[in-house]
Amino acid sequence: MKSKNYFTKIASALFLLFAINASANNVQITGTSVSGSNITFNISWDNSWNASVAPNNWDAVWVFIKYQDCNTRLWAHAGLSTLATDHSTASPLQVDPVADGRGVFIRRSAVGGGTVAPTSVTLKMTIPAGTFNYKVFGIEMVNVPQSNFQIGDGNSVSTFNSINITAATQSSGLTSATLGGAATNVPATFPMGYNAFYCMKYEISQLQYVEYLNSLTYDQQAAHVANDPISAIGTYAMFTGFIYRNGIRISTPGNNGAIPAVYVCDATAGVENNSDDGQGTAMNNLSWSDVSAYLDWAALRPMTEMEFEKVCRGPVNRVANEYPWGTTEMNAIYTQLPGLINDYLANETWTPATNGTCAAGIGSASGIYGPVKVGAFATGTSGRASAGASYYGAMELGGNVSERCITTSNATGTAFNGTLGDGTIAANGLANQATWPDPTTAVGVGFRGGDYVNVVDRVKVSDRANITTVNTTRNYTFGGRGVR
């Protein structure tokens, strides 16, 4: 099955290239200043869009703020006003507050696209009196509009029955018999994907994980790295050395089991003036405890397996054995040559770029072994199929690292009701949100999308072979992303 040049089609309607040209995950937040309860900063990012034609969505940046008490040195999550009039920005952007005040979405205010040049944003915070340091965080997201959509393709392993998700099914729930691939009834409170939500554009990157670790206490850090934060300078955080393309290292060791370590991305140790250094590489070796804590800390939530199919497929008709980029073509990168170029840099990519290019398959014929940079297959001339983009513009939903999704295969999973993270994790480092699968048992969460080692069948949109897998451990192929 061949695909039209997805992004060219959008470009013809908007007079621009849709979404994902050269550099992924390139949010820049600079010039932060605080006056009273207002925090002002400049934000920019590449390849933004607001489309009035299919897929009729936009991208956005989920912005949230942490503040550090200058006496205790502890970080906390800042509340933000829920009134749009309390925030301000300039063209081409707008600020969308959220009901719980845990952050805001910043996005294009009108149809258009391209790079967002540095634009001033002022947000009103709701924090206690005191003397604080501040840090503004930004995570790129894609809007997934409310719509009917289809799940199951009738052909993939353990697939759902081929049915439609509509307003009626979301409001009334679904029986296990109707779904076929579920082991329990799915209540109306379970997020099936019909309602609008935002999905992270990319998998959690190594830079994002570093920023997260550097806002935690010593005990919280210790729960989310493989090697003790008190280890020597240069110790790798997640592995015994630089393996599986994970370059997170200790730059300043923790102290006395109380002072947290400082972590950096250092994939090319000893190479001076490397401005990226693996920051955009997908984060791997994450357990469910690690992923759920990150999502709680970022005031996001886990994605359900039904939402996963919605983000991949959109409202278009299902195709048997299709991949997230909308075709049945697969070119696993570990069987291709010459392979990866610009290793660990912001412009890391793969050549040759062909439809169905995906970090999947067993082996390392290319000479690399580990996840690639998020959005690595997108170029200035990419179509949806060659970029590996989902219908709504989310990247690497197939391959690279396996992603945790809330399962419908047991009652623990279907008890999930979409509870959002609140920006605060427990003192022991664990997520602590009601209805989320327990961070220590991982019952209620499984895997979707395959990874760079798994067989390519796991990459298929409707493949549920690993959705019943309960796994509490870290693994070099495990990563994640969240939604809101």
N, C-alpha and C positions, 0 to 999 in steps of 0.2 A: 504494500500500500504506500503510495507516494503522498507527500504533503506539499501544499503550497508554501511559498516563502512566507511564513507566518508574520514575521516582523515587517517585511516589505509591504504586505497587504495593509497593515496598520499604518505604515509610513505614508502610503498613498492617500489615506484619509486625513492624516494629521500633518502631512508635509514634514515628517521627521521620522527617524528610526525609533521604533518602539522598544523601550525598556532596557536592553542589555547589551550595550556595545563592548567597549574594551575592558573596563575595570569594574569588577563586582565588589560589593561590600566596601564602598569608598565614602561612607559618611564622614564628614569632617566637622567637628564642633570646636570652635576657637573663640578666643576673646571673651571668656566668661567674666562677668562682673555682677555684683550684688548691691542693691540699694534698698534698704528696708526689707520688705517681703518680696521684692521683685528680683528675679534673676534674668540677666540679658546675655545673649551669646549669638554668634554667627553660625549658621548651619549651611552646609552645601553637600550635594551628592550628585553622582553621575547618572545619566540615562533615566531620568524620571519621566513619568507619563501620567496623563489623565485622558482616557480614550472614550470617545462617544460612539464608537463602533465596536463590534465584538473584539475583545471580550468585555467591553463596557465596564472597565474597572480602572483603578489607579494604583500607584504605589504610594507608600507613605513611610515616614520614620516614626517609630514608637520611641518617644523621648521621655525619660524619667530621670530623677535627680536623687543623688545620695548626698548626705551632709555628715561631716565628721566633727564631733565635739573636740575642741582644741585641748581640753583637759584630759578626758578619758581616752581620746584617740579612737573611739568607737564610731563606726559608720551607721547611719540610720536612713530609712527611706523617707523622702520628703513628700508630703501631700501637696497637691496642686489644686487650684480652684476649679470647681466644676462649671463655672460660668464662662462662656466664650468671651464675653466683654471684658473679663479680667486679664485676658492675654492679648498680645498684639504681634503682628509681623507685617511684612511688606510683600508686594507683588513679586513673584507669582505664587506665594504660599498662603495658606490659611492654617489656623490652629483649631483642632477639634478636641475639646475636653471629653473626659469620660466620667461616668456616673460615680465611680468609686474614688476619683481623684488621685489615682496611683501613677498617672502620667498623662500624656497627650499624644495625639497623632498629628503630625505636621505633613501636609501634602499640598499638591497643586490645587489652586482654587478654581481653575478653568481648564478647558480642553487644551492640550498642548503637550510638549515634551522636550526632552533634551537635558543638558546639565543644568542643575540649579546652582547658580553662582552664590557665593557667600551672602546670606540674607539675615538681617538682624531679627531676632525673636526675643520677646520679653514675656516671661511667665510669672504668674503670681503664686507664691508658695504659701502653704499653711504649716508652719513649723514653730516650735517653741522659741522663746527668747534665749539668746546665748551667743557665744562666739564660735563660728564654725568655718571649716573648709568645705568646699562644694565640688561636686563632680557631676557633669551632665553626660548621660549615656544615650546612645541612639542605636536602634536596631531596625534595619530595613524590613519592610513588610509589604505584602500585596493584599489588596482588597478582594474578597471573595463575595460577590453580591448574592442576595437572596434569590433563589431560583430552584425550580425543579431540576433533578438530575437523575442519572441512572447508576446503579451499582451492580456488580457482577457482570461477567461476560460469558457465563455458561461453559467456559472451556479451561480457564486457569485452575491451578491446584487449590482445592478447598474453597473455591469461589462462593460468594453469596449467590442465591438465586438471582436471575436477571429481573430486577424489579425497579420501579420508579420511586424516588423519594420526593414527596410533595408536601404542601402545607397540611394536607389531611393526614399523611402518615406521621409527620412530625407532631401533630397535635393529638393524635390518638395512640401512637406507639405501634410496634410491630410484633408479631408473634414469631417464635423461633421457627415454626413450620413455614411461615411465609418467607423468611430469610434463607432457610435451608442451611446456610453456613454458620448459623448461630446456635448456641447450646441453651439459650435462655431467652425469654421474652425481652424485648427492648422497650422500655417505657418512654412516654412522651417527654420526660425530663432529660433523656439522654440526647446530647447534641448529635443529630444525624447529619447535619450539613446543609439542611434546607435554609436555615436562617443565615443572614450575612455575618461574616467574621473576617478577621485579618489573620494571615498566615505569614510566618517568617519567610522572607524571600530566599534565604540561604540556610543551610545547616549552621549550627553554632560553630564559629570559627575559633582558632587558637587565640587570636587577639581578644575576642570576647570573653573567653574563659580566663585569660590572664587578668583582664580588668575586673572580672568577678572575684577571682581569688584575692586580688589586692584590696578588696573592700571587706574581707572577712577577718574574724578573729583567728588566733592561732588554732584553737580547737576546731573551728569551722573549716579552716584550711586543711587540717589534718584529716578530716573526714572525706575530702574530695581530691586528694592527691595520693599517689602510690608510695612516695618517699617522704619521710618526715620533713616538715618545714624547717626543722633545726639543722638539716643537712648542710654540707659545705657549699660554698659558692660554686656555681656551675653544675650542681646536681640536677639531673632531669627530673621533672615533677612526676611523670606518669610511667616511665620505663627505666630500665637500668642504664640506658645510654640513648644515643640518638638513633632510634629505630622506628619503623612504621611512620616515618615522616613527621613525628611529633617533636617539636623543638622547644617546648616550654621548659625553662630552667630557672633555678634560684639565682637571683643577682645579689640579694642581701639575705642571709640566713635569719630565721627566727631565733628567739632567745628565751631561755629559761621556761620553755613551754607556755609562754604568755605573750611575748611580742611576735606578731605574725611575720612571716617571710615576705619578701618582695620578689615577684616573678616577672620574667620577660620572655618574649618570643626570641629564640636564638637558634634558628635552624641551621645557620651557616656560621657556627662558632669560629671566631678568629678572623672572619671577613669584616673588614672595617667599612663603615659608611654604607651599610646595607639598609636602605630605608624601609624595607618591608620585612625581610627575615622570616618568612613563613607565617606572617600574621593572618593571611587570608586562607591558609590551609584549613580544611575541615577538622574540627576537634574530634579525636577518637579516644578509645580506651575509657569510655564513660559508662558507668553502671546506671541503673534506673535511679538509684539514690543520688548520683551526680546530676543527671538530667533534671529530675524533678526539683531538686534544690535550686538549680540555676533558673528554672522557669518560675518558681515561687519568688526568688530574689528579684527577677526582672518584672514581676507582676504580670506574667503571662500565664498560660495553662497548657496542659498536654492536649494533643490533637487526638480525636477519635478516629478509628479506622474508616468509618463512613465519611468523615470530613476529608480524610486522605484521598479517597476516590473522587470526591467532589473537586478538590484542588487540582488533581491530575487531569480529570476528564472534562470538567466544566459541564455545561448543559447540553453538549452534543451527544449524539447517539453512541452507545458503546460499540466497540469493535473487539472481536474475539482475539485474545492474545496481544492486545495493544500495550505499549509502553507509555510512560507518563508524557512523552513528547508527541503522542497522538498517532503514531504509526506502529507497524509491526516490524520495523527495521531495527536491527541491533548490531552494533559494531563495538564489541568489548575492547577497550584500549589495551588490555594486556596481551592481545594477540596481534596488535598492529605495530608497525614501525613507520617512521623513526621514533615518534613518541613525544614525550613532554619537552617543552622548551621554556626558557626563562624560569628555571626551577626556583621556587620559593619567593619569587618577585610578584609585584602587584599585577604584572601582565603575564603570569604563568598561563600557558595554554597548551593545547595538543595539536599536533599536525600529523597527518592531514585531517582537517575537519570534515566529517562526512555525516550524513543523516544516521541517527541512531548511535552516535558516539557516546560512550558511557563508561564510567569507571566501574567495570564489573568483570567477572570471570576469574577463574582460578589460574594462578601463575603470575610471573613477572617478566615476560619476554621483553618488555620495554626497558628493563633495567631499573624500574622503580617498584616499590612495594609499600603502599600506604595510600591514604586519601589524597586527592588533589585539591587545589584551591577552589573555594566555592565559586561557581560561575565560570570555571576555567574554559568551558567549551564555547562560550559566547564571544563572538567577534563582531566587528562592524558590519559584516555581511551575513550574519547568521540568520537562518530561518529557525522556526521553533524546533524542528526535528534535529538540525545540526547543533543547536545550542543546548539541547536537552531540557527545554523549558516546558513546564506544565501549561495548561490552557490559560491560567491566570498569570503566568510569568514567574512562578516559583521554580527554583533551580535544584537539580540533583535530588528530586523526589525518588528517582531510581538510581541505584548504585552509589558509589563513593562510601558512605557509611550507613549502616542499618539504623532505622529510626523507630523509636518507641511510639506506639499508638495504643490508646485505650481500646480494649477488645470487647466484643459482644459475646465472647465464647464462655463467659461465666458471670455469675451474679455480682461478683465484686467489680468487674468492669462496667456492667450496665447500671450499677449504682451511681456512677459518675454523672454529675448533673451540670458540668460546666463551671464549677467553682473556680474563680480566678485567684491567682497568686496575689499576695498583698505587699510584696516587696521585702518581707521579713521572714527569715528562716530561724529555726530553733537554735538554741545555744550550742547544741551538739552538731549543728550543720545540716539537719534534715529538714526537708519540706514538711509543713504541718498544716496542710489544707484539708478540710473535711471533704469526703467523697473521692479524693485522689487515691489511687492504688498505693498501698503502704510502701514507703521507700526501702524498707528492709526486707520485705518478702517478694515484692514485684508481682504479686498476684493481681490480675486484672489488667495487665499491660503486656503487649507482645510486640512483634517486629513487623514492619512493612518496608518494601522498597528495595531490599537486597543491599549489597555492598560490594567493595572492590575485590573480595575473595569469593563470595557466594556464586553459585551457578546462576546463569543469566535469567532463568525462569523466575527467580525471586523478584526480579525487577518489574515484572508485569503489574499493571495497575490493580488487577483483581486477584492477584495471587495472595492467598492467606495461609501458605504452608507454615509460616513461623508465627502466626498471630496467637497461637495457644502456647508458645514457648515461654516458660517462666524462667527467668535468668536474673540472678541478683549480682552477678560478677561484672568486672570490667573485661573488655576484650578489645583488641586492636582494630576491630571492624565496627564497634558500637559508637554511635553519635546521637544526635537528636536535633529537634527544632520544636518551637512552640507556636501557639495561636492565641488570639484574644478576640 
